[in-house]
Amino acid sequence: MNKITSIVILIIGIGLLVYGIEASDSVGSAVSEVVNDAPSNKSIVLVVAGLLATVAGGVGLIKRR
């Protein structure tokens, strides 16, 4: 993976992570937590995808060929 691709994946991962954290603080997620005693699926998916993309981008930048 080249450095440009790694940077793009890292930026997308950070964006997904921030968006997922914001989604977990939403009214819909609060209702879901009260009803189901768990955060909404959307916020969980966004946070996990953001973490995976951030790690993948970071590893791509750090890894030497």
LOTOR-792921 format. One record per atom (N, C-alpha, C): atom name; residue in one letter; x, y, z. Coordinates in pm, 1 decimal, m for minus. Example, Ala and Ser with C-alpha at 12.3 -4.5 7.8 and 13.67 -1.06 7.14 Angstrom:
+------+------+----------+----------+----------+
| name | resn |        X |        Y |        Z |
+------+------+----------+----------+----------+
|    N |    a |   1319.0 |   m569.0 |    780.0 |
|   CA |    a |   1230.0 |   m450.0 |    780.0 |
|    C |    a |   1320.0 |   m330.0 |    780.0 |
|    N |    s |   1285.0 |   m225.0 |    708.0 |
|   CA |    s |   1367.0 |   m106.0 |    714.0 |
|    C |    s |   1290.0 |      3.0 |    787.0 |
+------+------+----------+----------+----------+
END
This chain:
+------+------+----------+----------+----------+
| name | resn |        X |        Y |        Z |
+------+------+----------+----------+----------+
|    N |    m |     85.5 |   m116.2 |      0.0 |
|   CA |    m |      0.0 |      0.0 |      0.0 |
|    C |    m |     91.0 |    123.7 |      0.0 |
|    N |    n |     65.1 |    216.4 |    m90.8 |
|   CA |    n |    149.8 |    334.8 |    m93.7 |
|    C |    n |    105.1 |    437.2 |     10.5 |
|    N |    k |    187.5 |    538.5 |     29.4 |
|   CA |    k |    163.1 |    635.0 |    137.2 |
|    C |    k |     36.2 |    717.3 |    114.2 |
|    N |    i |      7.4 |    753.2 |    m11.2 |
|   CA |    i |   m112.7 |    832.7 |    m39.2 |
|    C |    i |   m237.7 |    754.0 |     m1.2 |
|    N |    t |   m242.3 |    627.5 |    m38.4 |
|   CA |    t |   m356.6 |    543.2 |     m4.6 |
|    C |    t |   m369.8 |    528.5 |    146.8 |
|    N |    s |   m259.2 |    511.4 |    214.7 |
|   CA |    s |   m261.8 |    499.0 |    360.6 |
|    C |    s |   m313.6 |    626.2 |    426.2 |
|    N |    i |   m272.8 |    740.3 |    376.0 |
|   CA |    i |   m318.9 |    868.0 |    431.3 |
|    C |    i |   m468.4 |    884.2 |    409.5 |
|    N |    v |   m516.6 |    849.0 |    290.5 |
|   CA |    v |   m659.2 |    859.7 |    260.5 |
|    C |    v |   m739.2 |    766.8 |    352.0 |
|    N |    i |   m693.5 |    643.7 |    368.9 |
|   CA |    i |   m763.0 |    549.1 |    456.7 |
|    C |    i |   m760.9 |    598.5 |    600.8 |
|    N |    l |   m650.7 |    655.8 |    644.6 |
|   CA |    l |   m640.5 |    711.0 |    779.4 |
|    C |    l |   m739.2 |    826.0 |    799.9 |
|    N |    i |   m747.8 |    915.1 |    704.0 |
|   CA |    i |   m840.2 |   1029.3 |    714.3 |
|    C |    i |   m985.0 |    981.5 |    714.6 |
|    N |    i |  m1017.8 |    885.9 |    627.6 |
|   CA |    i |  m1153.0 |    831.3 |    624.7 |
|    C |    i |  m1184.5 |    762.6 |    757.2 |
|    N |    g |  m1088.9 |    689.1 |    811.3 |
|   CA |    g |  m1109.3 |    622.1 |    938.9 |
|    C |    g |  m1135.1 |    718.8 |   1052.8 |
|    N |    i |  m1059.3 |    826.5 |   1056.4 |
|   CA |    i |  m1080.8 |    928.0 |   1160.2 |
|    C |    i |  m1218.0 |    991.9 |   1143.9 |
|    N |    g |  m1256.2 |   1018.5 |   1019.9 |
|   CA |    g |  m1388.6 |   1076.1 |    994.2 |
|    C |    g |  m1500.8 |    983.7 |   1038.9 |
|    N |    l |  m1489.5 |    855.5 |   1008.0 |
|   CA |    l |  m1590.8 |    759.0 |   1050.6 |
|    C |    l |  m1596.0 |    747.8 |   1202.5 |
|    N |    l |  m1480.6 |    751.5 |   1264.2 |
|   CA |    l |  m1474.1 |    742.6 |   1409.9 |
|    C |    l |  m1544.2 |    862.4 |   1474.8 |
|    N |    v |  m1515.5 |    981.2 |   1426.5 |
|   CA |    v |  m1579.0 |   1101.5 |   1480.6 |
|    C |    v |  m1729.4 |   1097.5 |   1456.3 |
|    N |    y |  m1769.6 |   1058.7 |   1334.4 |
|   CA |    y |  m1911.7 |   1051.7 |   1301.3 |
|    C |    y |  m1982.2 |    947.2 |   1388.3 |
|    N |    g |  m1916.9 |    835.1 |   1414.6 |
|   CA |    g |  m1975.7 |    732.4 |   1499.9 |
|    C |    g |  m1991.1 |    776.9 |   1643.5 |
|    N |    i |  m1893.7 |    850.1 |   1694.4 |
|   CA |    i |  m1903.1 |    902.5 |   1831.3 |
|    C |    i |  m2015.8 |   1005.2 |   1840.7 |
|    N |    e |  m2027.2 |   1089.6 |   1738.2 |
|   CA |    e |  m2136.7 |   1186.6 |   1735.8 |
|    C |    e |  m2271.5 |   1115.9 |   1726.3 |
|    N |    a |  m2278.7 |   1007.5 |   1648.8 |
|   CA |    a |  m2403.7 |    932.7 |   1635.1 |
|    C |    a |  m2442.0 |    865.6 |   1766.2 |
|    N |    s |  m2343.8 |    827.7 |   1845.6 |
|   CA |    s |  m2375.6 |    763.6 |   1973.5 |
|    C |    s |  m2432.1 |    863.6 |   2074.1 |
|    N |    d |  m2409.1 |    992.7 |   2051.9 |
|   CA |    d |  m2463.4 |   1095.7 |   2140.0 |
|    C |    d |  m2596.9 |   1150.9 |   2090.1 |
|    N |    s |  m2652.9 |   1093.3 |   1984.6 |
|   CA |    s |  m2776.4 |   1145.0 |   1926.5 |
|    C |    s |  m2897.8 |   1101.8 |   2007.7 |
|    N |    v |  m3010.6 |   1163.7 |   1978.1 |
|   CA |    v |  m3135.4 |   1132.2 |   2046.7 |
|    C |    v |  m3179.3 |    989.1 |   2013.7 |
|    N |    g |  m3165.2 |    951.4 |   1887.8 |
|   CA |    g |  m3204.0 |    816.2 |   1847.5 |
|    C |    g |  m3124.4 |    709.9 |   1919.4 |
|    N |    s |  m2997.7 |    734.2 |   1936.5 |
|   CA |    s |  m2913.2 |    638.5 |   2008.0 |
|    C |    s |  m2949.9 |    634.5 |   2156.1 |
|    N |    a |  m2986.5 |    748.7 |   2211.4 |
|   CA |    a |  m3027.7 |    752.4 |   2351.7 |
|    C |    a |  m3155.5 |    671.4 |   2372.1 |
|    N |    v |  m3249.7 |    683.6 |   2278.8 |
|   CA |    v |  m3373.3 |    605.3 |   2287.4 |
|    C |    v |  m3341.9 |    456.6 |   2274.2 |
|    N |    s |  m3253.0 |    423.3 |   2180.9 |
|   CA |    s |  m3213.7 |    283.7 |   2162.2 |
|    C |    s |  m3147.9 |    227.4 |   2287.2 |
|    N |    e |  m3067.0 |    308.0 |   2353.5 |
|   CA |    e |  m3001.9 |    262.5 |   2476.3 |
|    C |    e |  m3103.8 |    237.8 |   2586.9 |
|    N |    v |  m3207.2 |    321.6 |   2594.5 |
|   CA |    v |  m3309.6 |    303.4 |   2698.1 |
|    C |    v |  m3392.4 |    178.4 |   2669.0 |
|    N |    v |  m3431.8 |    161.5 |   2542.6 |
|   CA |    v |  m3519.2 |     49.6 |   2507.0 |
|    C |    v |  m3443.2 |    m82.3 |   2505.8 |
|    N |    n |  m3328.2 |    m85.2 |   2440.4 |
|   CA |    n |  m3254.5 |   m210.4 |   2422.1 |
|    C |    n |  m3139.2 |   m229.7 |   2519.7 |
|    N |    d |  m3111.1 |   m129.5 |   2600.0 |
|   CA |    d |  m2998.5 |   m131.6 |   2692.9 |
|    C |    d |  m2865.2 |   m150.9 |   2619.4 |
|    N |    a |  m2856.8 |    m95.2 |   2497.0 |
|   CA |    a |  m2734.5 |   m102.2 |   2416.9 |
|    C |    a |  m2734.6 |     14.6 |   2318.9 |
|    N |    p |  m2616.8 |     61.5 |   2278.1 |
|   CA |    p |  m2612.4 |    168.6 |   2179.9 |
|    C |    p |  m2666.8 |    122.1 |   2044.6 |
|    N |    s |  m2701.6 |    216.8 |   1958.3 |
|   CA |    s |  m2759.5 |    181.2 |   1828.6 |
|    C |    s |  m2657.4 |    108.9 |   1742.0 |
|    N |    n |  m2707.7 |     27.0 |   1652.7 |
|   CA |    n |  m2621.3 |    m49.4 |   1563.2 |
|    C |    n |  m2540.6 |     42.1 |   1472.6 |
|    N |    k |  m2602.4 |    152.3 |   1429.0 |
|   CA |    k |  m2533.6 |    245.0 |   1338.9 |
|    C |    k |  m2409.5 |    302.3 |   1405.8 |
|    N |    s |  m2420.9 |    344.8 |   1530.0 |
|   CA |    s |  m2305.3 |    403.9 |   1597.7 |
|    C |    s |  m2196.6 |    299.4 |   1621.8 |
|    N |    i |  m2236.3 |    176.8 |   1653.1 |
|   CA |    i |  m2137.5 |     70.7 |   1674.7 |
|    C |    i |  m2062.5 |     40.8 |   1545.4 |
|    N |    v |  m2136.2 |     27.8 |   1435.1 |
|   CA |    v |  m2073.7 |     m1.4 |   1305.8 |
|    C |    v |  m1979.5 |    110.3 |   1264.4 |
|    N |    l |  m2021.5 |    234.4 |   1282.5 |
|   CA |    l |  m1936.5 |    347.6 |   1244.8 |
|    C |    l |  m1808.9 |    353.3 |   1327.7 |
|    N |    v |  m1819.5 |    330.5 |   1456.6 |
|   CA |    v |  m1701.4 |    335.2 |   1542.7 |
|    C |    v |  m1605.8 |    220.4 |   1509.9 |
|    N |    v |  m1658.7 |    100.3 |   1490.8 |
|   CA |    v |  m1573.1 |    m14.4 |   1459.4 |
|    C |    v |  m1507.0 |      3.9 |   1323.2 |
|    N |    a |  m1583.7 |     47.7 |   1223.0 |
|   CA |    a |  m1526.0 |     71.4 |   1089.8 |
|    C |    a |  m1421.1 |    181.3 |   1095.7 |
|    N |    g |  m1447.5 |    285.5 |   1173.7 |
|   CA |    g |  m1349.9 |    393.3 |   1188.8 |
|    C |    g |  m1222.1 |    345.7 |   1254.1 |
|    N |    l |  m1234.7 |    263.5 |   1357.1 |
|   CA |    l |  m1116.2 |    209.7 |   1423.3 |
|    C |    l |  m1034.5 |    121.5 |   1329.3 |
|    N |    l |  m1103.1 |     34.6 |   1255.9 |
|   CA |    l |  m1033.1 |    m54.1 |   1163.2 |
|    C |    l |   m961.7 |     24.2 |   1053.3 |
|    N |    a |  m1030.3 |    122.8 |    997.0 |
|   CA |    a |   m969.0 |    202.4 |    890.4 |
|    C |    a |   m853.4 |    286.1 |    944.6 |
|    N |    t |   m867.5 |    339.9 |   1064.2 |
|   CA |    t |   m760.0 |    419.0 |   1123.7 |
|    C |    t |   m637.1 |    332.9 |   1149.2 |
|    N |    v |   m659.1 |    213.8 |   1202.7 |
|   CA |    v |   m546.6 |    122.9 |   1227.5 |
|    C |    v |   m482.0 |     81.1 |   1095.4 |
|    N |    a |   m562.7 |     49.1 |    995.4 |
|   CA |    a |   m509.0 |      7.0 |    865.7 |
|    C |    a |   m428.6 |    119.5 |    801.9 |
|    N |    g |   m477.8 |    241.6 |    807.1 |
|   CA |    g |   m405.2 |    354.5 |    752.4 |
|    C |    g |   m276.2 |    382.6 |    828.6 |
|    N |    g |   m282.4 |    371.9 |    960.2 |
|   CA |    g |   m164.0 |    393.1 |   1042.8 |
|    C |    g |    m57.1 |    287.8 |   1018.4 |
|    N |    v |    m99.3 |    162.8 |   1008.1 |
|   CA |    v |     m4.2 |     55.2 |    980.5 |
|    C |    v |     55.6 |     73.2 |    843.3 |
|    N |    g |    m24.7 |    115.4 |    746.5 |
|   CA |    g |     27.1 |    139.1 |    612.1 |
|    C |    g |    130.9 |    250.2 |    608.1 |
|    N |    l |    114.5 |    349.0 |    694.2 |
|   CA |    l |    213.2 |    457.5 |    699.2 |
|    C |    l |    340.3 |    415.7 |    771.9 |
|    N |    i |    327.5 |    335.2 |    874.8 |
|   CA |    i |    441.9 |    297.0 |    955.8 |
|    C |    i |    522.1 |    184.1 |    892.2 |
|    N |    k |    453.4 |     91.2 |    826.8 |
|   CA |    k |    517.2 |    m27.7 |    770.8 |
|    C |    k |    620.8 |      9.6 |    665.2 |
|    N |    r |    736.4 |    m50.2 |    678.9 |
|   CA |    r |    843.1 |    m28.4 |    579.6 |
|    C |    r |    844.1 |   m143.3 |    482.3 |
|    N |    r |    881.7 |   m113.2 |    360.4 |
|   CA |    r |    886.4 |   m217.3 |    257.1 |
|    C |    r |   1018.3 |   m286.9 |    257.0 |
+------+------+----------+----------+----------+
END
